[in-house]
């Protein structure tokens, strides 16, 4: 399979998103940039140098190109046409062809998710700070995608290069570097991820409990759909303290689920509001946020809590509160 050697000039586009894929390419010498367009801005997906293969994803699954590729410097490439590859197919097992098609399909799915996320957020939000938790939710979603896109599996963990993750995140959001640094610092502090720096090596982001990260992401997304800017402004330690006290009452009842009278919670629980109207107001908001069944009268509100179902909720609220206290529910 010799292929045809071609020379690309600096800045020359090899192919564009949406084009048919009749060839794949091997970089013999030079530098190619893989990117997609966000408006008029180029968002870099990868940088390819000597020995890299490009264009194989669409070539194998026979779908349109999903990204743009251009030369950053004069480059020499080898074009492998479908006719060239068909000749090779007679020499390699069918299972290998199937595996390559499967891998290319997974890559395409991740790219399409990134594109869909970008499109939805461009059209859905006039400004990040006009809606509760938008920056945090968006960052969590993008980080989840980056785990799949650029993360490398090491045993049971997934490892990302900090600088690469930062560049992707900034390209997709346009938000300041400082936000991402503080965002990942809190993920580290709260045990959702680990930042690791070794002498002479780039900083790495290590995700050991991906399921826990997903649980927190889903939790914040669910709250975003119920919260308002006003209630986010009110959210604080009193909310968490009251919820923990109510959950303790439900647990002490011995029942699988228990209707906790909020005003009847003893004052012996530390740091819960003594003002009964404030207690009822917080309980109402918590019931809305957490989708808990509530029974309300003029003088009382009862929250139906299940210790088994809500045992992790207080911890998730505490993590969310750390992000809110750090003002990561908004863009400065």
Secondary structure, DSSP 8 states (H G I E B T S, - for coil): ---EEEEE-TT-EEE-TT----EEEEEEES-EEEEEEETTEEEEEEEE-TT-EESHHHHHHT----SEEEESS-EEEEEEEHHHHHHHHTTS-HHHHHHHHHHHHHHHHHHHHHHHHHHHHHHH-S-GGGSTTHHHHHHHHHHHHHHHHT-EEETTEEEEEHHHHHHHHHHHH---HHHHHHHHHHHHHTTS-EEE--TTS--EEEES-HHHHHHHHHHHHHHHTT--HHHHHH-SHHHHHHHHHHHHHHHHH-SSSEEEEGGGS-TTSTT----HHHHHHHHHHHHHHHT--EEE-SS-EEEEE-HHHHTTHHHHHHHHHHHHHTTTTS--
